[in-house]
Amino acid sequence: MTIETDYTAATDFTKKKIGEAEDAAKDFATKAVAEERTLVARAQAAIEQAVETTVEAVRENPVAAAAIVGGVAAVAAGAAYGISKLTSTGGEADAKGGKISK
């Protein structure tokens, strides 16, 4: 016994007979996996390009790169200091960094 669907919004594999729908679903899954691999490959290529660009920029402007790294380190240190102040006051601090009384 074969059953055919007649849904206008359905995908191609639901319009086929039940035995054929399984094959169509497998084909769809295979295409989806291939597309996922393509996306991963494109992402890897983009990351490699970004790394190459960054390395080239550092080679061309080492002083600017050092300044950027120093700035990032300062931001990280400031964030760590702020977190340590918040945790030392029990997580409740006012705008001046003092503990809020209840």
All heavy atoms as an XYZ file, in Angstrom:
719
protein
N       0.840     -1.164      0.000
C       0.000      0.000      0.000
C       0.890      1.234      0.000
O       1.802      1.369      0.794
C      -0.870     -0.029      1.253
C      -1.723      1.176      1.411
S      -2.753      0.901      2.856
C      -3.201      2.522      3.202
N       0.654      2.159     -0.871
C       1.412      3.396     -0.920
C       0.487      4.556     -0.631
O      -0.669      4.569     -1.045
C       2.075      3.599     -2.294
O       1.063      3.623     -3.275
C       3.074      2.506     -2.586
N       1.019      5.509      0.071
C       0.251      6.700      0.421
C       0.998      7.896     -0.135
O       2.205      8.026      0.048
C       0.105      6.836      1.943
C      -0.625      5.609      2.516
C      -0.604      8.121      2.313
C      -0.662      5.586      4.018
N       0.299      8.770     -0.807
C       0.914      9.980     -1.316
C       0.314     11.177     -0.592
O      -0.866     11.212     -0.302
C       0.686     10.116     -2.820
C       1.404      9.056     -3.618
C       1.308      9.300     -5.103
O       1.925     10.268     -5.574
O       0.611      8.545     -5.766
N       1.159     12.143     -0.285
C       0.671     13.344      0.356
C       0.446     14.411     -0.696
O       1.028     14.381     -1.759
C       1.682     13.858      1.398
O       2.904     14.130      0.742
C       1.885     12.847      2.495
N      -0.409     15.348     -0.368
C      -0.710     16.409     -1.322
C      -0.677     17.756     -0.621
O      -1.548     18.586     -0.795
C      -2.074     16.138     -1.965
C      -2.299     17.030     -3.173
O      -1.330     17.443     -3.823
O      -3.457     17.334     -3.444
N       0.339     17.992      0.199
C       0.452     19.258      0.901
C       1.215     20.246      0.033
O       2.300     19.960     -0.439
C       1.194     19.077      2.235
C       0.511     18.105      3.157
C       1.081     16.882      3.438
C      -0.717     18.410      3.741
C       0.467     15.980      4.284
C      -1.338     17.520      4.594
C      -0.734     16.304      4.855
O      -1.351     15.426      5.692
N       0.677     21.417     -0.150
C       1.338     22.389     -1.009
C       2.571     22.997     -0.331
O       3.510     23.399     -1.011
C       0.373     23.526     -1.391
O      -0.153     24.101     -0.203
C      -0.767     23.000     -2.240
N       2.598     23.068      0.989
C       3.731     23.658      1.688
C       4.778     22.621      2.082
O       5.760     22.949      2.712
C       3.246     24.392      2.933
N       4.549     21.364      1.730
C       5.463     20.296      2.137
C       6.721     20.306      1.284
O       6.739     20.814      0.178
C       4.763     18.946      2.014
N       7.782     19.720      1.837
C       9.021     19.624      1.071
C       8.896     18.521      0.039
O       7.969     17.726      0.062
C      10.200     19.339      2.001
O       9.923     18.135      2.702
C      10.433     20.473      2.969
N       9.872     18.458     -0.846
C       9.820     17.498     -1.948
C       9.687     16.057     -1.482
O       8.950     15.284     -2.064
C      11.068     17.618     -2.826
C      11.075     18.896     -3.633
O       9.999     19.502     -3.779
O      12.153     19.276     -4.094
N      10.415     15.685     -0.424
C      10.397     14.274     -0.051
C       9.073     13.834      0.559
O       8.781     12.657      0.603
C      11.585     13.907      0.854
C      11.613     14.585      2.186
C      10.930     14.069      3.265
C      12.362     15.723      2.350
C      10.988     14.685      4.483
C      12.414     16.347      3.578
C      11.726     15.834      4.644
N       8.200     14.734      1.002
C       6.910     14.321      1.539
C       5.887     14.114      0.430
O       4.828     13.549      0.679
C       6.359     15.350      2.542
O       6.196     16.591      1.881
C       7.260     15.486      3.727
N       6.188     14.564     -0.770
C       5.263     14.374     -1.882
C       5.477     13.046     -2.579
O       4.778     12.718     -3.508
C       5.424     15.515     -2.888
C       5.039     16.864     -2.325
C       5.245     17.942     -3.334
C       4.912     19.286     -2.718
N       5.148     20.389     -3.629
N       6.436     12.265     -2.108
C       6.745     10.991     -2.736
C       6.074      9.872     -1.976
O       5.591     10.039     -0.866
C       8.255     10.782     -2.762
C       8.966     11.831     -3.590
C      10.430     11.570     -3.631
C      11.088     12.624     -4.512
N      12.459     12.320     -4.783
N       6.080      8.712     -2.571
C       5.543      7.538     -1.898
C       6.396      7.251     -0.676
O       7.558      7.654     -0.613
C       5.543      6.347     -2.850
C       4.625      6.560     -4.036
C       4.694      5.404     -4.976
C       3.817      5.702     -6.186
N       3.935      4.716     -7.234
N       5.836      6.537      0.298
C       6.520      6.333      1.567
C       7.895      5.698      1.377
O       8.864      6.130      1.977
C       5.655      5.501      2.536
C       4.492      6.359      3.005
C       6.461      5.016      3.727
C       3.547      5.695      3.933
N       8.026      4.701      0.537
C       9.328      4.076      0.293
C      10.308      5.055     -0.310
O      11.492      5.042      0.009
N       9.829      5.907     -1.174
C      10.699      6.888     -1.813
C      11.024      8.042     -0.868
O      12.066      8.680     -0.998
C      10.046      7.428     -3.082
C       9.871      6.377     -4.163
C       9.048      6.876     -5.341
O       8.524      7.995     -5.260
O       8.924      6.140     -6.325
N      10.147      8.325      0.080
C      10.373      9.417      1.025
C      11.586      9.138      1.896
O      12.343     10.053      2.218
C       9.130      9.639      1.886
N      11.784      7.887      2.268
C      12.947      7.530      3.075
C      14.240      7.821      2.305
O      15.174      8.411      2.847
C      12.896      6.057      3.474
C      14.066      5.623      4.330
C      13.975      4.156      4.716
O      13.013      3.475      4.360
O      14.914      3.708      5.387
N      14.252      7.434      1.032
C      15.429      7.708      0.205
C      15.635      9.207      0.037
O      16.762      9.700      0.092
C      15.283      7.048     -1.170
C      15.274      5.531     -1.097
O      15.825      4.984     -0.112
O      14.721      4.905     -2.014
N      14.556      9.938     -0.152
C      14.653     11.384     -0.310
C      15.157     12.031      0.983
O      15.952     12.970      0.937
C      13.303     11.979     -0.705
N      14.712     11.535      2.125
C      15.170     12.070      3.409
C      16.661     11.803      3.596
O      17.398     12.674      4.083
C      14.375     11.458      4.554
N      17.119     10.620      3.196
C      18.550     10.312      3.291
C      19.351     11.228      2.373
O      20.419     11.715      2.752
C      18.796      8.847      2.934
C      18.332      7.883      3.997
C      18.568      6.450      3.584
C      18.024      5.482      4.616
N      18.152      4.084      4.201
N      18.841     11.471      1.169
C      19.511     12.386      0.250
C      19.571     13.795      0.839
O      20.589     14.476      0.741
C      18.791     12.429     -1.106
C      18.933     11.139     -1.887
O      19.844     10.340     -1.577
O      18.115     10.927     -2.811
N      18.471     14.214      1.434
C      18.416     15.533      2.059
C      19.439     15.637      3.190
O      20.141     16.633      3.317
C      17.003     15.802      2.583
C      16.856     17.132      3.260
C      16.794     18.290      2.517
C      16.790     17.213      4.640
C      16.666     19.524      3.131
C      16.654     18.435      5.269
C      16.588     19.594      4.506
N      19.521     14.595      4.021
C      20.476     14.587      5.127
C      21.908     14.616      4.606
O      22.763     15.320      5.157
C      20.258     13.364      6.005
N      22.179     13.879      3.543
C      23.516     13.875      2.947
C      23.878     15.259      2.437
O      24.997     15.747      2.647
C      23.581     12.852      1.803
O      23.243     11.561      2.316
C      24.956     12.802      1.183
N      22.926     15.919      1.779
C      23.175     17.274      1.282
C      23.384     18.246      2.438
O      24.222     19.146      2.353
C      22.017     17.738      0.406
C      21.950     17.022     -0.918
C      20.740     17.454     -1.725
C      20.619     16.651     -3.001
N      19.405     16.979     -3.755
N      22.642     18.074      3.522
C      22.786     18.959      4.680
C      24.162     18.802      5.315
O      24.793     19.786      5.697
C      21.692     18.672      5.705
N      24.640     17.561      5.422
C      25.967     17.320      5.989
C      27.037     17.925      5.084
O      27.987     18.557      5.561
C      26.209     15.804      6.185
C      27.667     15.508      6.490
C      25.324     15.279      7.298
N      26.870     17.789      3.772
C      27.832     18.383      2.837
C      27.835     19.905      2.961
O      28.895     20.539      2.940
C      27.504     17.961      1.409
N      26.655     20.496      3.110
C      26.558     21.947      3.275
C      27.225     22.380      4.577
O      27.910     23.401      4.627
C      25.094     22.384      3.263
C      24.894     23.872      3.411
C      25.384     24.677      2.219
O      25.471     24.127      1.118
O      25.677     25.861      2.411
N      27.037     21.602      5.644
C      27.663     21.927      6.928
C      29.180     21.887      6.798
O      29.875     22.764      7.299
C      27.204     20.945      7.999
C      27.819     21.207      9.357
C      27.368     20.212     10.408
O      26.424     19.443     10.151
O      27.970     20.200     11.481
N      29.690     20.878      6.099
C      31.138     20.789      5.900
C      31.651     21.976      5.090
O      32.735     22.488      5.345
C      31.493     19.473      5.214
C      31.323     18.288      6.143
C      31.727     17.004      5.500
N      31.525     15.903      6.421
C      31.286     14.674      6.048
N      31.226     14.365      4.774
N      31.111     13.737      6.949
N      30.860     22.416      4.118
C      31.239     23.572      3.323
C      31.304     24.815      4.207
O      32.234     25.616      4.098
C      30.237     23.789      2.171
O      30.223     22.620      1.354
C      30.599     24.980      1.333
N      30.326     24.989      5.085
C      30.319     26.137      5.997
C      31.511     26.103      6.941
O      32.131     27.132      7.212
C      29.011     26.187      6.783
C      27.760     26.523      5.971
C      26.515     26.381      6.842
C      27.845     27.915      5.398
N      31.845     24.918      7.443
C      32.990     24.784      8.336
C      34.270     25.131      7.586
O      35.137     25.838      8.111
C      33.059     23.362      8.940
C      34.380     23.115      9.645
C      31.907     23.132      9.899
N      34.386     24.660      6.355
C      35.575     24.962      5.557
C      35.681     26.466      5.292
O      36.778     27.040      5.359
C      35.538     24.190      4.240
N      34.556     27.112      5.012
C      34.567     28.560      4.791
C      34.958     29.307      6.063
O      35.701     30.294      6.016
C      33.206     29.022      4.288
C      32.939     28.619      2.848
C      31.557     28.922      2.372
N      31.126     30.278      2.651
C      29.864     30.654      2.653
N      28.911     29.782      2.390
N      29.542     31.901      2.908
N      34.467     28.844      7.206
C      34.820     29.478      8.480
C      36.304     29.318      8.769
O      36.962     30.266      9.220
C      33.988     28.882      9.611
N      36.842     28.131      8.507
C      38.272     27.909      8.715
C      39.098     28.826      7.820
O      40.099     29.399      8.260
C      38.636     26.452      8.449
C      38.187     25.511      9.539
C      38.455     24.054      9.196
O      38.548     23.688      8.018
N      38.568     23.222     10.207
N      38.675     28.974      6.578
C      39.394     29.852      5.654
C      39.341     31.307      6.137
O      40.346     32.031      6.060
C      38.809     29.738      4.250
N      38.206     31.731      6.647
C      38.076     33.099      7.153
C      38.970     33.316      8.372
O      39.594     34.366      8.514
C      36.621     33.393      7.499
N      39.035     32.332      9.250
C      39.892     32.436     10.434
C      41.358     32.497     10.021
O      42.130     33.307     10.540
C      39.633     31.265     11.407
C      38.245     31.421     12.037
C      40.706     31.178     12.486
C      37.776     30.210     12.801
N      41.748     31.642      9.080
C      43.132     31.658      8.605
C      43.479     33.008      7.992
O      44.561     33.549      8.221
C      43.350     30.541      7.588
C      43.358     29.157      8.208
C      43.387     28.050      7.174
O      43.463     28.341      5.958
O      43.335     26.876      7.581
N      42.554     33.571      7.230
C      42.782     34.880      6.624
C      42.927     35.958      7.690
O      43.791     36.824      7.597
C      41.635     35.233      5.671
C      41.790     36.585      5.003
C      42.995     36.646      4.081
O      43.336     35.663      3.447
N      43.631     37.793      4.023
N      42.095     35.901      8.731
C      42.178     36.887      9.811
C      43.510     36.781     10.551
O      44.128     37.800     10.884
C      41.018     36.696     10.784
N      43.970     35.560     10.787
C      45.250     35.366     11.462
C      46.390     35.905     10.601
O      47.279     36.607     11.092
C      45.472     33.879     11.817
C      46.898     33.613     12.263
C      44.493     33.444     12.893
N      46.353     35.591      9.302
C      47.397     36.085      8.401
C      47.408     37.616      8.360
O      48.476     38.242      8.387
C      47.187     35.527      6.991
C      47.486     34.050      6.866
C      47.135     33.508      5.486
O      46.895     34.306      4.554
O      47.113     32.276      5.344
N      46.234     38.212      8.314
C      46.139     39.674      8.293
C      46.681     40.275      9.586
O      47.395     41.279      9.561
C      44.676     40.099      8.080
O      44.209     39.525      6.864
C      44.541     41.602      8.009
N      46.350     39.662     10.708
C      46.836     40.148     12.001
C      48.350     40.042     12.097
O      49.019     40.983     12.535
C      46.172     39.355     13.147
O      44.759     39.473     13.030
C      46.622     39.862     14.496
N      48.889     38.905     11.687
C      50.344     38.717     11.731
C      51.036     39.750     10.842
O      52.043     40.349     11.228
C      50.714     37.276     11.323
C      52.213     37.133     11.093
C      50.249     36.289     12.389
N      50.497     39.979      9.661
C      51.075     40.967      8.751
C      51.000     42.373      9.344
O      51.952     43.147      9.242
C      50.361     40.928      7.396
C      51.025     41.762      6.332
C      52.447     41.318      6.009
O      52.734     40.107      6.084
O      53.267     42.192      5.695
N      49.887     42.711      9.984
C      49.748     44.034     10.611
C      50.749     44.207     11.744
O      51.322     45.287     11.916
C      48.329     44.224     11.124
N      50.989     43.161     12.521
C      51.962     43.234     13.613
C      53.361     43.414     13.047
O      54.163     44.174     13.576
C      51.873     41.984     14.513
C      53.045     41.903     15.475
C      50.562     41.979     15.273
N      53.655     42.725     11.953
C      54.982     42.878     11.337
C      55.191     44.297     10.818
O      56.284     44.850     10.915
C      55.140     41.887     10.187
C      55.362     40.477     10.644
C      55.593     39.559      9.474
N      55.685     38.182      9.936
C      55.389     37.124      9.213
N      54.990     37.282      7.963
N      55.500     35.923      9.705
N      54.148     44.884     10.267
C      54.267     46.225      9.705
C      54.277     47.307     10.780
O      54.920     48.334     10.616
C      53.122     46.488      8.722
C      53.227     45.689      7.439
C      52.066     45.935      6.493
O      51.222     46.804      6.788
O      51.996     45.242      5.466
N      53.552     47.109     11.868
C      53.426     48.128     12.917
C      53.607     47.503     14.298
O      52.646     47.382     15.056
C      52.051     48.799     12.838
C      51.789     49.423     11.500
O      52.573     50.244     11.048
N      50.698     49.031     10.854
N      54.818     47.119     14.649
C      55.000     46.449     15.944
C      54.705     47.351     17.135
O      54.229     46.885     18.167
C      56.462     46.000     15.922
C      57.121     46.825     14.882
C      56.057     47.203     13.893
N      54.963     48.647     17.015
C      54.704     49.568     18.134
C      53.198     49.674     18.375
O      52.729     49.628     19.522
C      55.321     50.955     17.848
C      54.934     51.943     18.930
C      56.831     50.840     17.724
N      52.433     49.810     17.299
C      50.968     49.880     17.439
C      50.424     48.587     18.025
O      49.527     48.606     18.878
C      50.325     50.173     16.096
N      50.960     47.462     17.585
C      50.502     46.175     18.112
C      50.803     46.070     19.602
O      49.970     45.592     20.382
C      51.166     45.032     17.355
N      51.987     46.531     20.003
C      52.335     46.496     21.436
C      51.410     47.398     22.241
O      51.002     47.052     23.351
C      53.792     46.917     21.622
N      51.060     48.548     21.673
C      50.143     49.459     22.374
C      48.763     48.832     22.519
O      48.123     48.956     23.574
C      50.046     50.777     21.608
N      48.310     48.152     21.490
C      47.004     47.488     21.563
C      47.028     46.402     22.623
O      46.106     46.276     23.438
C      46.606     46.926     20.185
C      46.311     48.085     19.221
C      45.411     45.996     20.291
C      46.163     47.670     17.780
N      48.085     45.600     22.638
C      48.195     44.531     23.639
C      48.231     45.133     25.042
O      47.586     44.621     25.966
C      49.448     43.663     23.366
C      49.736     42.730     24.534
C      49.268     42.873     22.085
N      48.972     46.232     25.209
C      49.007     46.896     26.510
C      47.639     47.400     26.932
O      47.252     47.289     28.097
N      46.890     47.954     25.986
C      45.535     48.430     26.278
C      44.604     47.305     26.675
O      43.818     47.425     27.619
N      44.707     46.201     25.971
C      43.871     45.043     26.299
C      44.223     44.520     27.685
O      43.338     44.171     28.481
C      44.020     43.937     25.225
C      43.373     42.641     25.671
C      43.430     44.406     23.904
N      45.522     44.482     27.995
C      45.946     44.024     29.325
C      45.417     44.956     30.415
O      44.977     44.501     31.478
C      47.462     43.933     29.386
N      45.431     46.262     30.149
C      44.918     47.221     31.131
C      43.425     47.047     31.350
O      42.932     47.102     32.489
C      45.225     48.646     30.669
N      42.701     46.820     30.283
C      41.254     46.590     30.405
C      40.990     45.320     31.208
O      40.118     45.289     32.088
C      40.599     46.527     29.008
C      39.177     46.008     29.093
C      40.629     47.889     28.352
N      41.735     44.263     30.911
C      41.548     43.005     31.643
C      41.876     43.190     33.122
O      41.156     42.685     33.994
C      42.416     41.913     31.023
N      42.943     43.913     33.408
C      43.311     44.155     34.811
C      42.246     44.980     35.513
O      41.895     44.712     36.662
C      44.664     44.852     34.877
N      41.727     45.996     34.835
C      40.663     46.815     35.422
C      39.413     46.003     35.699
O      38.769     46.151     36.739
N      39.062     45.129     34.765
C      37.890     44.272     34.966
C      38.104     43.329     36.143
O      37.199     43.120     36.964
C      37.593     43.491     33.696
N      39.298     42.754     36.235
C      39.600     41.848     37.347
C      39.541     42.589     38.678
O      39.008     42.079     39.672
C      40.973     41.217     37.145
N      40.071     43.809     38.705
C      40.027     44.617     39.929
C      38.576     44.929     40.315
O      38.193     44.806     41.483
C      40.819     45.907     39.739
C      40.768     46.820     40.937
C      41.509     46.542     42.079
C      39.969     47.955     40.928
C      41.446     47.372     43.184
C      39.904     48.798     42.032
C      40.647     48.500     43.163
O      40.590     49.319     44.252
N      37.779     45.311     39.338
C      36.371     45.608     39.604
C      35.618     44.402     40.123
O      34.826     44.501     41.067
N      35.875     43.265     39.539
C      35.216     42.031     39.989
C      35.645     41.699     41.403
O      34.824     41.310     42.244
C      35.514     40.874     39.014
C      34.792     41.117     37.688
C      35.119     39.537     39.610
C      35.191     40.178     36.584
N      36.944     41.876     41.692
C      37.414     41.566     43.048
C      36.782     42.507     44.080
O      36.463     42.096     45.184
C      38.939     41.644     43.130
O      39.381     42.980     43.010
N      36.584     43.776     43.720
C      35.935     44.719     44.637
C      34.476     44.342     44.851
O      33.964     44.431     45.970
C      36.022     46.150     44.106
C      37.415     46.738     44.151
C      37.966     46.756     45.559
C      37.748     48.088     46.190
N      38.345     48.196     47.516
N      33.803     43.949     43.793
C      32.399     43.553     43.941
C      32.255     42.307     44.793
O      31.365     42.215     45.633
C      31.763     43.325     42.569
C      31.375     44.575     41.792
C      30.869     44.197     40.413
C      30.332     45.377     42.535
N      33.124     41.334     44.580
C      33.012     40.106     45.358
C      33.427     40.312     46.802
O      32.919     39.642     47.697
C      33.851     38.975     44.735
O      35.209     39.401     44.616
C      33.316     38.574     43.383
N      34.323     41.260     47.075
C      34.731     41.504     48.461
C      33.645     42.230     49.246
O      33.621     42.176     50.466
C      36.038     42.300     48.517
O      35.836     43.616     48.056
N      32.723     42.921     48.559
C      31.631     43.607     49.250
C      30.362     42.772     49.244
O      29.300     43.271     49.536
C      31.331     44.968     48.593
O      30.961     44.761     47.240
C      32.521     45.899     48.692
N      30.489     41.525     48.898
C      29.319     40.660     48.879
C      28.480     40.825     47.627
O      27.356     40.387     47.564
N      29.026     41.461     46.634
C      28.298     41.602     45.373
C      27.369     42.794     45.319
O      26.762     43.054     44.312
N      27.247     43.540     46.417
C      26.361     44.700     46.429
C      27.183     45.946     46.709
O      27.600     46.204     47.828
C      25.285     44.534     47.507
C      24.374     43.359     47.288
C      23.364     43.210     48.398
O      23.278     44.079     49.275
O      22.657     42.203     48.386
N      27.443     46.725     45.670
C      28.238     47.936     45.844
C      27.478     49.115     45.290
O      26.716     48.981     44.343
C      29.570     47.782     45.139
N      27.705     50.281     45.900
C      27.093     51.478     45.358
C      28.007     52.055     44.273
O      29.017     51.458     43.909
C      26.806     52.503     46.453
C      28.075     53.013     47.122
O      29.184     52.700     46.642
O      27.959     53.736     48.134
N      27.674     53.224     43.732
C      28.433     53.802     42.631
C      29.858     54.144     43.031
O      30.745     54.184     42.181
C      27.725     55.046     42.114
N      30.131     54.391     44.306
C      31.476     54.733     44.757
C      32.291     53.509     45.159
O      33.418     53.630     45.589
C      31.392     55.691     45.939
C      30.784     57.027     45.594
C      30.724     57.920     46.785
C      30.049     59.245     46.448
N      29.920     60.100     47.622
N      31.735     52.347     45.013
C      32.457     51.123     45.352
C      32.269     50.674     46.780
O      32.836     49.680     47.192
N      31.471     51.389     47.567
C      31.240     51.014     48.955
C      30.110     50.017     49.078
O      29.319     49.829     48.164
N      30.020     49.408     50.220
C      28.971     48.420     50.450
C      27.648     49.117     50.743
O      27.608     50.129     51.442
C      29.359     47.510     51.600
C      28.481     46.309     51.740
C      29.054     45.322     52.735
C      28.214     44.070     52.750
N      28.734     43.058     53.634
N      26.592     48.573     50.203
C      25.252     49.124     50.426
C      24.712     48.551     51.725
O      24.704     47.342     51.932
C      24.301     48.770     49.254
C      24.798     49.397     47.970
C      22.882     49.219     49.572
C      23.991     48.984     46.757
N      24.273     49.422     52.621
C      23.695     48.939     53.876
C      22.243     48.597     53.666
O      21.535     49.239     52.886
C      23.863     50.000     54.959
O      23.233     51.199     54.562
N      21.801     47.598     54.372
C      20.423     47.130     54.192
C      19.532     47.671     55.280
O      19.821     47.924     56.355
C      20.371     45.604     54.201
C      21.047     45.050     52.988
C      20.917     43.546     52.984
C      21.607     42.971     51.774
N      21.550     41.561     51.694
